[in-house]
């Protein structure tokens, strides 16, 4: 029997618990080694549920448990320190999006993984969701010709966690919610994002007690790609009707639409899972297959010592586009993404 890949999940919130369950129950070549969670009550609860020990920090886990890789599912501002520590200890790293807060942090994480000779993979789940994978395959096969226009959106129910209200700790909604969109449009078009122009608005923050000065709950970003293609990304959080993620790619010879596309003249949805057409309640329901797929990919890649399907360069590209978009709406002007790399 081949040895299984042992995983320590860092962060026992919603995303961390989902990864822990998948590592424990859904990936035949993997096993869950331990939980790392700063809140001992939360960590012990998840550890007890899944039958593994819980530690309050990564140093304790490195000293007290045996594992081959880590899944980082903690707040964005902690990613860099954890990834560098894990890589330095010879552990393969799967890091949830956004990869980090700054490009310098992205570079530190990438360098640490390279120097240690470990795999570093970023959690862009859409690249492993079957309908998105099929769309990518069809575009590469030339079925719609050359991509001219791409539109991507993500809308999530409920407020983001309090730390994510603050721009300096999260890069805002464009990072926490729309990182997937920035990666997805780049991946589907096969082209880097050259220039962005962003507009934001705050409709619901005040009534829900958000006081952070730079908080916004709606954003629209227009894109120009190096290939000449154009695009848009829009995001809303909270969008109380449910979780919504769709993309449309218009090519020189056809159109691809990924996600729900109802053939109705009027669609009204007012609550999660209710209305004329049922909706997804959460991101974990919408991308259930993708979350299993990305973790399986990480395990397979680490066991083989191969190049990850979604590496540090992909995570860095999304962070650069997010930061350029934030500069755009703060300064009220278009911004070249490359300028963020040298800022």
C-alpha positions in Angstrom: 0.0 0.0 0.0 1.4 3.4 -1.0 1.9 5.9 1.8 -0.7 8.6 1.9 0.0 12.4 1.9 -0.4 13.8 5.3 -2.0 17.3 5.6 -2.1 19.9 8.3 -5.0 22.3 7.8 -4.2 25.8 9.2 -7.4 27.7 10.0 -10.6 26.0 11.1 -13.1 28.5 9.7 -15.5 27.7 6.9 -12.8 27.2 4.2 -10.4 25.4 6.5 -13.0 23.0 7.8 -14.1 22.2 4.2 -10.5 21.4 3.2 -10.1 19.3 6.4 -13.2 17.3 5.6 -12.0 16.7 2.1 -8.5 15.7 3.2 -10.1 13.3 5.8 -12.9 11.8 3.7 -12.6 12.6 -0.1 -9.0 12.2 -1.3 -7.9 8.6 -1.3 -4.2 9.4 -1.4 -4.4 11.9 1.5 -5.1 11.9 5.2 -5.7 14.6 7.6 -2.9 14.9 10.2 -3.9 17.8 12.4 -5.8 21.1 12.7 -4.0 24.4 13.4 -6.3 27.1 14.8 -5.5 30.1 17.0 -8.9 29.7 18.8 -8.5 26.5 20.8 -12.2 26.0 21.3 -12.8 26.1 17.5 -9.7 24.0 16.8 -10.5 21.3 19.3 -14.1 21.1 18.1 -13.1 20.5 14.5 -10.2 18.2 15.6 -12.6 16.1 17.7 -15.1 15.9 14.8 -12.5 14.6 12.4 -10.4 12.5 14.9 -7.2 14.5 14.7 -5.2 16.6 17.2 -5.5 20.4 17.2 -2.7 22.9 17.8 -2.9 26.7 18.3 0.0 27.6 16.0 2.1 26.1 13.3 5.3 25.9 15.4 3.4 23.6 17.8 2.2 21.5 15.0 5.6 21.1 13.5 6.9 19.9 16.8 4.0 17.7 17.7 2.7 16.1 14.5 3.9 14.4 11.3 2.7 15.8 8.0 3.9 16.4 4.5 2.1 19.5 3.5 -0.1 22.3 4.8 -3.4 23.9 3.6 -3.4 27.6 4.6 -7.0 28.9 5.1 -6.4 31.8 7.5 -6.9 35.5 7.0 -5.0 36.9 4.1 -2.6 39.0 6.2 -1.2 35.8 7.8 -0.5 33.9 4.6 3.0 35.0 3.9 4.4 34.2 7.3 2.8 30.8 7.5 3.8 29.8 4.0 7.4 30.8 4.5 7.6 28.9 7.8 6.0 25.8 6.3 8.2 25.8 3.3 11.3 26.4 5.4 10.3 23.2 7.3 10.2 21.3 4.1 6.4 21.1 3.9 4.5 21.5 0.6 2.1 24.4 0.6 -1.5 24.9 -0.6 -2.5 28.5 0.0 -6.1 29.7 -0.3 -6.7 32.8 -2.3 -5.8 35.6 -2.2 -2.2 34.5 -2.1 -1.0 37.5 0.0 -1.5 41.2 0.6 1.4 42.5 -1.4 3.6 41.5 -4.3 6.6 41.5 -2.1 4.9 38.9 0.1 4.1 36.8 -3.0 7.7 36.9 -4.0 8.9 35.9 -0.5 6.5 32.9 -0.5 7.5 31.8 -4.0 11.2 32.1 -3.2 10.8 30.1 0.1 9.1 27.3 -1.8 11.7 27.3 -4.6 14.6 27.2 -2.1 13.0 24.4 -0.2 12.1 22.4 -3.3 8.5 22.1 -2.2 5.3 22.5 -4.2 3.4 25.7 -3.8 -0.2 25.8 -5.1 -2.9 28.5 -4.9 -6.6 27.7 -4.3 -8.3 29.0 -7.5 -11.1 26.6 -7.4 -12.7 27.5 -10.7 -9.8 25.9 -12.5 -11.0 22.5 -11.1 -14.8 23.0 -11.4 -16.0 20.7 -14.3 -17.9 23.3 -16.3 -15.1 25.8 -16.1 -12.6 23.1 -17.1 -14.8 22.2 -20.1 -15.0 25.9 -21.1 -11.2 26.2 -21.0 -10.9 23.0 -23.1 -13.4 24.3 -25.7 -11.6 27.7 -26.0 -8.3 26.1 -26.4 -9.8 23.8 -29.1 -10.8 27.0 -31.0 -14.5 26.3 -30.8 -15.4 30.0 -30.3 -12.4 31.5 -32.1 -10.2 34.1 -30.5 -11.6 35.5 -27.2 -12.7 39.1 -27.7 -14.8 39.9 -24.6 -15.0 38.2 -21.2 -17.4 39.0 -18.4 -17.1 37.4 -14.9 -19.0 38.0 -11.7 -19.0 36.8 -8.1 -21.7 37.7 -5.6 -21.7 36.3 -2.1 -24.4 36.4 0.6 -23.6 37.9 4.0 -20.9 40.3 5.1 -17.2 39.3 4.9 -15.5 38.8 8.3 -14.7 42.0 10.2 -10.9 41.9 9.4 -11.8 41.9 5.7 -13.7 45.2 6.0 -10.3 47.0 6.3 -8.5 47.6 3.0 -5.0 47.4 4.5 -5.7 44.0 6.0 -7.5 42.4 3.1 -7.3 44.5 -0.1 -11.1 44.6 0.1 -13.8 42.7 -1.7 -11.9 42.7 -5.0 -9.4 40.4 -3.3 -11.5 38.4 -0.9 -14.4 37.8 -3.3 -13.2 38.6 -6.8 -9.7 37.1 -6.8 -11.3 34.1 -8.5 -12.6 36.3 -11.3 -9.2 37.9 -11.9 -7.6 34.5 -12.2 -10.5 33.0 -14.2 -10.5 35.7 -17.0 -6.8 35.5 -17.3 -6.9 31.7 -17.5 -9.8 31.5 -20.0 -8.5 34.2 -22.3 -4.9 32.9 -22.1 -3.7 36.5 -21.8 -2.3 38.8 -19.0 -4.4 41.7 -17.8 -2.8 44.9 -19.0 -5.0 47.7 -17.7 -7.9 48.1 -15.3 -10.4 50.8 -14.3 -12.5 50.2 -11.2 -15.5 51.8 -9.6 -16.9 50.9 -6.2 -19.9 51.7 -4.1 -21.1 51.0 -0.6 -24.9 50.3 -0.3 -25.3 48.1 2.7 -22.3 48.6 4.9 -23.6 51.4 7.2 -26.9 49.7 7.9 -25.0 46.5 8.9 -22.6 48.2 11.2 -19.5 48.4 9.0 -17.4 51.5 10.0 -14.2 50.9 8.1 -13.6 54.0 5.9 -12.6 52.3 2.7 -15.2 49.5 2.8 -17.3 48.9 -0.3 -19.8 46.2 -1.1 -20.1 46.6 -4.9 -17.4 46.9 -7.5 -17.1 46.9 -11.3 -13.7 46.6 -13.1 -13.2 47.0 -16.8 -10.2 45.2 -18.2 -7.9 45.4 -21.2 -5.8 42.3 -22.0 -2.4 42.1 -23.6 -4.1 40.1 -26.4 -6.4 43.0 -27.1 -9.4 41.4 -25.6 -11.7 43.4 -23.3 -13.5 42.4 -20.2 -15.4 43.2 -17.0 -15.5 41.8 -13.5 -18.2 42.7 -11.1 -18.7 41.7 -7.5 -21.2 42.2 -4.7 -21.0 41.1 -1.1 -23.4 40.9 0.5 -25.8 39.9 -2.3 -28.6 38.5 -0.1 -30.2 36.4 -2.8 -27.5 33.7 -2.6 -24.1 32.8 -4.0 -23.6 33.5 -7.7 -20.6 32.9 -9.9 -20.8 33.1 -13.7 -18.6 33.8 -16.7 -19.2 34.6 -20.4 -16.6 34.5 -23.1 -17.4 36.0 -26.5 -15.0 34.8 -29.3 -14.6 35.7 -32.9 -16.7 32.7 -33.8 -19.0 32.0 -30.9 -20.1 32.4 -27.3 -19.5 30.3 -24.1 -21.6 31.0 -21.0 -20.6 29.2 -17.8 -23.0 29.1 -14.8 -26.7 29.6 -14.4 -28.3 31.3 -17.5 -32.1 31.3 -17.2 -34.2 31.8 -20.4 -36.7 34.0 -18.7 -37.7 37.6 -19.5 -37.8 38.5 -15.8 -36.1 36.8 -12.9 -36.7 37.9 -9.3 -34.7 36.3 -6.4 -35.0 37.7 -3.0 -33.7 35.1 -0.6 -31.2 32.3 -0.6 -32.6 29.1 -2.2 -36.0 30.7 -2.8 -37.8 32.7 -5.5 -38.8 31.9 -9.0 -35.5 29.9 -9.5 -33.6 28.3 -6.6 -30.1 29.7 -6.0 -26.9 28.4 -4.4 -26.8 29.1 -0.7 -23.0 29.2 -0.4 -19.7 29.0 -2.3 -19.0 25.6 -0.9 -22.2 24.3 -2.5 -21.6 26.0 -5.8 -18.0 24.6 -6.1 -18.2 21.3 -4.2 -16.5 19.4 -7.0 -13.9 22.0 -7.5 -12.8 22.0 -3.9 -12.2 18.3 -4.0 -10.5 18.6 -7.3 -8.0 21.3 -6.3 -7.0 19.4 -3.1 -6.6 16.2 -5.1 -4.4 18.1 -7.6 -2.2 19.5 -4.8 -1.7 16.0 -3.3 -0.9 14.4 -6.7 1.5 17.2 -7.6 3.3 17.0 -4.2 3.6 13.2 -4.3 5.1 13.4 -7.8 7.2 16.4 -7.2 5.6 18.0 -10.3 4.8 21.5 -11.4 1.4 22.6 -9.8 -1.5 23.4 -12.1 -2.0 26.7 -10.3 1.3 28.1 -9.0 2.8 31.1 -7.3 2.9 33.1 -10.5 -0.8 32.7 -11.0 -1.5 33.9 -7.4 0.9 36.8 -7.9 -0.9 37.9 -11.1 -4.2 38.1 -9.3 -2.8 40.1 -6.5 -1.2 42.5 -8.9 -4.6 43.0 -10.7 -6.4 43.5 -7.5 -4.0 46.1 -6.2 -4.0 47.9 -9.5 -7.8 47.9 -9.3 -7.8 49.3 -5.8 -5.4 52.1 -6.9 -7.8 52.8 -9.8 -10.9 53.4 -7.7 -9.0 55.3 -5.0 -7.4 57.6 -7.6 -10.2 57.6 -10.1 -8.2 56.6 -13.1 -7.2 53.7 -15.3 -4.1 51.8 -14.0 -1.6 49.6 -15.8 -1.2 46.3 -13.9 2.5 46.2 -14.6 2.9 49.5 -12.7 1.9 47.7 -9.5 4.8 45.4 -9.9 7.3 48.2 -9.8 5.4 50.4 -7.2 
